[in-house]
Structures are given as C-alpha cells and as structure tokens.
Amino acid sequence: MMLFVWSPFLVPFLAAPAARRLAEALPPRPAAWVLGSTGALLAGASAASLGLLLADGLLRIPAVAALGHLSVPWLDEATPTAMVLAALAGLALLLTGGLTLRTAHRQYRDLRRARAALGLPAEPRTRLRDRLAPAAHPLEVLDDDRADAYALPGRPGRIVVTAGMLRALPGPERAALLAHERAHLTSRHHLFLAAAEYAAVLHPALRQLRAPIGYHLERWADEDAARSVGDRAVTARAVGRAALAAARAPRRERPLLAPAVADGPGPVPRRVAALLSPRQTTLLAPAPAAGRRRRVVTALALAACLAVSTAATVDATKDLHHTVETAQLAEDGR
C-alpha cells in the first residue's frame, strides 16, 4: 500500500500542466470539461489517499484492533512507520477539511449576500419540477452607474446587470451580453468554478487550473452568445466594450461563483480575437503534423496520469483490505 498510496500526491504535478496544454487545443466547452474533471478526479484521489493512510494507522490502536480482531504486533512489523504517516495524514485532512468548509461557507455567504441585495430570499423554495427544468432566468437591473453584469446562481438563476452597463452598450450588444450571462446559468458554470476552488484546496498543484477554467468558461459563454445572436462581431464588440466599461469603476459586490462577461481583464483581448477569427479546434483537427502530434501526445499523457492516479487509489484500497484480512488471520493463529 505504501507504494501505491503516494502516486495520487505526485501525479497532479504532471497532470495539471498537461490538462492546461490540452485545453488550449480544444474548443471551450470540452476544454472546461477536461480541466474540471481532471481537477475533481485528482483532488478526490489525493483526499482518498490521505484517508487510506489515516485508516492504516488507526488499525494500530488497540481498541480498533480488538474491534476488528487484528494482530497489532503483525501490523507494526508489516509497516513500522504507519502511525507516523497516519498522524501526518490526519493533520493534512484536518487542514484541508477546514479549508474546504471555509471555502464552502464563503461561497454560500457571498451568494446569500448577493441575493439579499436584490431583495430575494436567501434559500428559495422550489418544486422538484422547477429544479429539474428551471424557468427562464429573470433579469435584475441594479440602479448603479458603475458598469457590471454577472450570472447569479440560484433556483432560478438571475442575470444581474447594472444601469451603467446597459447605458454603455447599444441594443445589439446588450442582447449579446444577456445571452452570454444566460449561457453561464444554463450550463451551470458556477459548478465548474466551485469544483476548481475545492480542488485547489485539496491539492496545491491543482491551483493552476483555476484561471484556465475561468477563461474557458467565459469562452464557452462567448460562443453560446454568438450562436444566440447570430453575429460573432457583435458579440466580440459586446465583450470588449463591457470589459472597458467595467474597468473604469469596478464593483466589489460580485459573488465569487458569479461568472461575468467582463471578468478577468487579462484574457479579454484573447476572447475578442477568438470571436473575430473563429476556428473550431479539435484534437485531430487539420493542423501541422507536429502540432497534431503534440496534442495527441499531451492527451495520452494526461489520460495516463489520470489512469495511474485512479488505479493507484484502487490498488491501495485493495492492499489495505488485504492487510486487514492478513492481520485477522495472524490474530486468529496466535
């Protein structure tokens, strides 16, 4: 178990850069899914490995060993360092658990504060049918001269836009702006953002996935908005004009899980350029042979990393189960 259990801690340092590179070669929607699923799988594997290390050490406690009819001398002889590793794993789990709870509380607090500012109930009650098939997302206009617009998650989600932002855009660009925010809510992009935050808490190497996920989610919404309004140039102008208007007097009240068309001023020029010069990139799309080979190699490397992390966690779990069975046999043979 000691050999397998360490892999999920080391693999993310290789897998995260591979996922970022592969995402750059994919359209926005699959890119966001690659980054989000990679972060969730690797974070879950590393948390599971910590739990396995802690469980292996807990088996040495006399009360636990007696409950499971385990031979403590045999366990100590099999893995002498188990208690030390279990103590370190327990501390790591306490730390990451506390940070995860703090992250969840901060996200909930921000969303509740944003809903309260709009005069909405903090915890709306909806029927099951509404949860499975939510109604159209209402539009909330804030009487604020500062330019801002974002998608507020909820049941149903709200498109929040300030009067300043509406004045900054002409009619066609307003339609593109609203279509962009509607795309965030329809595709539940806030769940990707939340998962990225939790993954970053559970493993430090996964922090580098947060910014790329945010960028590809914005590109995903850009493409959906362009299809909705039927004009990529109008959508590009809406993105650029909204970012410039929001940068003049930024608002601080936006929740962390509320995607916004003007979010992240750094990647906005890239988003505008992508809308003005669209090219649907796929893993095997026509491209120079060297570039295509690099994409395929990157995809294979990422798949190998995910497979190794998953297989190592499964093998470590099986190894712990085998250890328990052997310790029980050793106790019965005394």
C-alpha positions as CSV (number, residue, x, y, z in Angstrom):
1,M,0.0,0.0,0.0
2,M,2.8,2.4,0.8
3,L,4.0,2.4,-2.8
4,F,0.5,2.9,-4.4
5,V,-0.8,5.5,-1.9
6,W,1.9,8.1,-2.8
7,S,1.0,8.3,-6.5
8,P,-2.1,10.5,-6.2
9,F,0.0,13.1,-4.4
10,L,2.7,13.2,-7.1
11,V,0.6,12.8,-10.3
12,P,-1.1,16.2,-10.1
13,F,2.2,18.0,-10.6
14,L,2.4,16.3,-14.0
15,A,-1.3,16.1,-14.9
16,A,-2.2,19.7,-14.2
17,P,0.2,21.2,-16.8
18,A,-0.8,18.5,-19.3
19,A,-4.5,19.4,-18.8
20,R,-3.8,23.1,-19.3
21,R,-1.9,22.4,-22.5
22,L,-4.6,20.1,-23.8
23,A,-7.3,22.6,-23.0
24,E,-5.6,25.2,-25.2
25,A,-6.0,22.8,-28.2
26,L,-9.7,22.2,-27.6
27,P,-12.9,24.2,-28.1
28,P,-14.1,26.0,-25.0
29,R,-16.8,23.5,-23.8
30,P,-14.6,20.3,-23.9
31,A,-11.7,22.3,-22.6
32,A,-13.7,23.3,-19.5
33,W,-14.8,19.7,-19.0
34,V,-11.2,18.4,-19.3
35,L,-10.0,20.9,-16.7
36,G,-12.9,20.4,-14.4
37,S,-12.9,16.6,-14.5
38,T,-9.1,16.5,-14.2
39,G,-9.2,18.6,-11.1
40,A,-12.1,16.8,-9.5
41,L,-10.6,13.3,-10.1
42,L,-7.1,14.2,-8.9
43,A,-8.4,16.0,-5.8
44,G,-10.6,13.1,-4.9
45,A,-7.8,10.6,-5.4
46,S,-5.4,12.6,-3.2
47,A,-8.1,13.0,-0.4
48,A,-8.8,9.3,-0.6
49,S,-5.1,8.5,-0.2
50,L,-4.9,10.6,2.9
51,G,-7.9,8.7,4.2
52,L,-6.2,5.4,3.5
53,L,-3.0,6.5,5.3
54,L,-5.1,7.6,8.3
55,A,-7.1,4.3,8.3
56,D,-3.9,2.3,8.1
57,G,-2.7,4.0,11.3
58,L,-5.9,3.7,13.1
59,L,-5.8,0.0,12.8
60,R,-2.8,0.0,15.3
61,I,-4.9,1.5,18.1
62,P,-5.7,-1.4,20.5
63,A,-9.4,-0.6,20.7
64,V,-9.7,-0.5,16.9
65,A,-7.6,-3.7,16.5
66,A,-9.7,-5.5,19.1
67,L,-12.9,-4.5,17.4
68,G,-11.6,-5.9,14.1
69,H,-9.8,-8.9,15.7
70,L,-6.5,-7.7,14.3
71,S,-2.9,-8.6,15.4
72,V,-1.2,-5.3,16.4
73,P,2.3,-6.9,16.5
74,W,1.9,-8.2,13.0
75,L,0.7,-4.8,11.8
76,D,3.6,-3.0,13.5
77,E,6.0,-5.4,11.9
78,A,4.4,-5.1,8.4
79,T,4.5,-1.2,8.4
80,P,6.5,0.3,11.2
81,T,6.0,3.9,10.1
82,A,2.2,3.6,9.8
83,M,1.5,5.6,12.9
84,V,3.7,8.5,11.9
85,L,2.3,8.6,8.4
86,A,-1.3,8.4,9.9
87,A,-0.6,11.3,12.2
88,L,0.6,13.4,9.2
89,A,-2.3,12.3,7.1
90,G,-4.7,13.2,9.9
91,L,-3.2,16.7,10.2
92,A,-3.5,17.2,6.4
93,L,-7.1,16.0,6.4
94,L,-7.9,18.4,9.2
95,L,-6.3,21.3,7.4
96,T,-7.8,20.6,4.0
97,G,-11.2,19.8,5.6
98,G,-11.1,23.1,7.5
99,L,-10.2,25.0,4.3
100,T,-12.9,23.2,2.3
101,L,-15.5,24.2,4.9
102,R,-14.2,27.8,4.9
103,T,-14.4,27.9,1.1
104,A,-18.0,26.5,1.1
105,H,-19.0,29.0,3.8
106,R,-17.5,31.9,1.9
107,Q,-19.3,30.8,-1.3
108,Y,-22.6,30.4,0.5
109,R,-22.2,33.7,2.3
110,D,-21.4,35.6,-0.9
111,L,-24.4,34.2,-2.8
112,R,-26.7,34.9,0.2
113,R,-25.5,38.4,0.4
114,A,-26.0,39.0,-3.3
115,R,-29.5,37.6,-3.2
116,A,-30.3,39.8,-0.2
117,A,-29.0,42.9,-2.0
118,L,-31.6,42.1,-4.8
119,G,-34.4,41.6,-2.2
120,L,-34.5,37.8,-2.9
121,P,-35.0,35.1,-0.3
122,A,-31.7,33.6,0.8
123,E,-32.9,30.0,0.3
124,P,-35.7,29.9,-2.3
125,R,-38.1,27.1,-2.1
126,T,-38.9,25.5,-5.4
127,R,-40.8,22.4,-6.5
128,L,-38.9,19.4,-7.8
129,R,-40.2,20.0,-11.3
130,D,-38.6,23.5,-11.2
131,R,-35.3,22.2,-10.1
132,L,-35.2,19.6,-12.9
133,A,-36.4,22.1,-15.5
134,P,-35.9,25.7,-14.3
135,A,-37.8,28.5,-15.7
136,A,-36.3,31.3,-17.8
137,H,-33.7,33.2,-15.9
138,P,-35.1,36.6,-14.7
139,L,-33.3,39.8,-15.3
140,E,-32.4,42.0,-12.4
141,V,-31.4,45.6,-13.1
142,L,-29.4,47.4,-10.4
143,D,-29.7,51.2,-10.2
144,D,-25.9,51.7,-10.3
145,D,-23.9,53.9,-12.6
146,R,-20.9,51.5,-12.5
147,A,-20.9,49.0,-15.3
148,D,-21.3,45.4,-14.3
149,A,-23.1,42.3,-15.3
150,Y,-23.0,38.7,-14.0
151,A,-24.9,35.5,-13.7
152,L,-26.1,34.8,-10.1
153,P,-26.7,31.1,-9.4
154,G,-29.9,30.1,-7.7
155,R,-33.3,28.5,-8.4
156,P,-33.9,30.1,-10.7
157,G,-30.6,31.9,-11.5
158,R,-30.7,35.6,-12.1
159,I,-29.0,37.7,-14.7
160,V,-27.8,40.8,-12.8
161,V,-26.9,43.9,-14.8
162,T,-26.4,47.5,-13.7
163,A,-27.9,50.5,-15.4
164,G,-24.4,51.7,-16.1
165,M,-23.7,48.6,-18.2
166,L,-26.9,48.9,-20.1
167,R,-26.1,52.5,-21.0
168,A,-22.6,51.6,-22.1
169,L,-23.8,49.1,-24.8
170,P,-26.1,49.7,-27.8
171,G,-29.1,47.4,-28.4
172,P,-27.5,44.5,-30.3
173,E,-24.6,44.3,-27.9
174,R,-26.9,44.3,-24.9
175,A,-28.6,41.2,-26.4
176,A,-25.2,39.6,-26.7
177,L,-24.3,40.5,-23.2
178,L,-27.6,39.0,-21.8
179,A,-27.1,35.9,-24.0
180,H,-23.6,35.5,-22.5
181,E,-24.8,35.6,-18.9
182,R,-27.8,33.3,-19.8
183,A,-25.3,30.8,-21.1
184,H,-23.4,30.8,-17.8
185,L,-26.6,29.9,-16.0
186,T,-27.9,27.4,-18.5
187,S,-24.7,25.4,-18.5
188,R,-24.2,25.8,-14.7
189,H,-20.7,27.2,-15.0
190,H,-20.8,28.1,-11.3
191,L,-20.4,24.4,-10.5
192,F,-17.2,24.3,-12.5
193,L,-15.9,27.3,-10.6
194,A,-16.8,25.7,-7.2
195,A,-15.2,22.4,-8.1
196,A,-12.0,24.3,-9.1
197,E,-11.9,26.1,-5.8
198,Y,-12.3,22.8,-3.9
199,A,-9.7,21.0,-6.0
200,A,-7.2,23.8,-5.3
201,V,-7.8,23.4,-1.6
202,L,-7.3,19.7,-1.6
203,H,-4.1,19.7,-3.6
204,P,-1.7,22.7,-4.2
205,A,-0.8,21.6,-7.7
206,L,-4.4,22.0,-8.8
207,R,-4.4,25.7,-8.1
208,Q,-3.0,26.3,-11.5
209,L,-6.3,25.0,-13.1
210,R,-8.5,27.8,-11.6
211,A,-7.6,30.6,-14.0
212,P,-7.7,28.4,-17.2
213,I,-11.2,27.0,-16.1
214,G,-12.4,30.6,-15.7
215,Y,-11.1,31.6,-19.1
216,H,-12.6,28.6,-20.9
217,L,-15.9,29.1,-19.2
218,E,-16.0,32.7,-20.5
219,R,-15.1,31.5,-24.0
220,W,-17.8,28.8,-23.7
221,A,-20.4,31.5,-22.9
222,D,-19.0,33.7,-25.7
223,E,-19.6,31.0,-28.3
224,D,-23.1,30.3,-27.0
225,A,-23.9,34.1,-27.1
226,A,-22.5,34.4,-30.6
227,R,-24.8,31.5,-31.8
228,S,-27.7,33.0,-29.9
229,V,-27.4,36.5,-31.5
230,G,-26.1,35.1,-34.8
231,D,-23.3,37.6,-35.1
232,R,-19.7,36.9,-33.8
233,A,-18.6,40.5,-34.5
234,V,-21.4,42.0,-32.3
235,T,-20.6,39.5,-29.6
236,A,-16.9,40.4,-29.7
237,R,-17.7,44.1,-29.5
238,A,-20.0,43.4,-26.5
239,V,-17.3,41.6,-24.7
240,G,-14.7,44.3,-25.3
241,R,-17.0,47.2,-24.6
242,A,-18.3,45.6,-21.4
243,A,-14.8,44.9,-20.2
244,L,-13.7,48.5,-20.8
245,A,-16.8,49.9,-19.1
246,A,-16.4,47.7,-16.1
247,A,-12.7,48.5,-15.8
248,R,-13.4,52.2,-15.3
249,A,-15.3,51.7,-12.0
250,P,-15.2,48.1,-10.9
251,R,-17.8,46.8,-8.4
252,R,-16.7,44.8,-5.4
253,E,-20.0,43.1,-4.5
254,R,-19.9,40.4,-7.1
255,P,-20.0,36.8,-5.6
256,L,-17.1,34.5,-6.2
257,L,-19.3,32.0,-8.1
258,A,-21.0,34.6,-10.3
259,P,-19.4,34.4,-13.8
260,A,-19.3,37.7,-15.7
261,V,-18.8,38.7,-19.2
262,A,-16.2,41.4,-18.2
263,D,-14.4,39.1,-15.7
264,G,-10.7,38.8,-15.9
265,P,-9.5,41.8,-17.9
266,G,-6.3,40.0,-18.9
267,P,-7.9,37.3,-21.2
268,V,-10.5,39.6,-22.7
269,P,-8.3,40.5,-25.8
270,R,-7.9,36.8,-26.4
271,R,-11.6,36.2,-26.2
272,V,-12.3,39.1,-28.6
273,A,-9.6,37.8,-31.0
274,A,-11.1,34.3,-30.9
275,L,-14.6,35.6,-31.7
276,L,-13.3,37.7,-34.6
277,S,-11.2,34.8,-36.1
278,P,-13.1,31.7,-35.1
279,R,-11.5,28.3,-35.7
280,Q,-13.1,25.2,-34.3
281,T,-10.1,23.3,-32.8
282,T,-10.4,19.6,-32.1
283,L,-7.8,17.0,-31.1
284,L,-7.5,15.7,-34.6
285,A,-8.4,18.9,-36.5
286,P,-6.4,19.7,-39.6
287,A,-3.1,21.2,-38.4
288,P,0.6,20.9,-39.0
289,A,1.7,17.4,-38.3
290,A,4.0,18.5,-35.4
291,G,1.2,20.4,-33.7
292,R,-1.3,17.5,-34.1
293,R,1.3,15.0,-32.7
294,R,1.9,17.3,-29.7
295,R,-1.9,17.4,-29.0
296,V,-2.2,13.7,-29.2
297,V,0.8,13.1,-27.0
298,T,-0.5,15.6,-24.5
299,A,-3.9,13.9,-24.4
300,L,-2.3,10.4,-24.0
301,A,0.0,11.8,-21.2
302,L,-3.0,13.2,-19.4
303,A,-5.0,10.0,-19.8
304,A,-2.1,8.1,-18.4
305,C,-1.8,10.3,-15.4
306,L,-5.4,10.0,-14.6
307,A,-5.3,6.3,-15.1
308,V,-2.3,5.9,-12.8
309,S,-3.9,8.1,-10.1
310,T,-7.2,6.1,-10.2
311,A,-5.5,2.7,-10.4
312,A,-3.1,3.6,-7.5
313,T,-6.0,4.6,-5.3
314,V,-7.9,1.4,-6.1
315,D,-4.8,-0.7,-5.5
316,A,-4.1,1.0,-2.2
317,T,-7.6,0.3,-1.1
318,K,-7.3,-3.3,-2.1
319,D,-3.9,-3.5,-0.3
320,L,-5.4,-2.1,2.9
321,H,-8.2,-4.6,2.7
322,H,-5.7,-7.4,2.3
323,T,-3.7,-6.1,5.2
324,V,-6.8,-6.2,7.4
325,E,-7.5,-9.8,6.4
326,T,-3.9,-10.9,7.0
327,A,-3.9,-9.2,10.4
328,Q,-7.1,-11.0,11.3
329,L,-5.6,-14.4,10.3
330,A,-2.4,-13.6,12.3
331,E,-4.6,-12.8,15.4
332,D,-6.6,-16.0,14.9
333,G,-3.4,-18.0,14.6
334,R,-2.0,-16.9,18.0
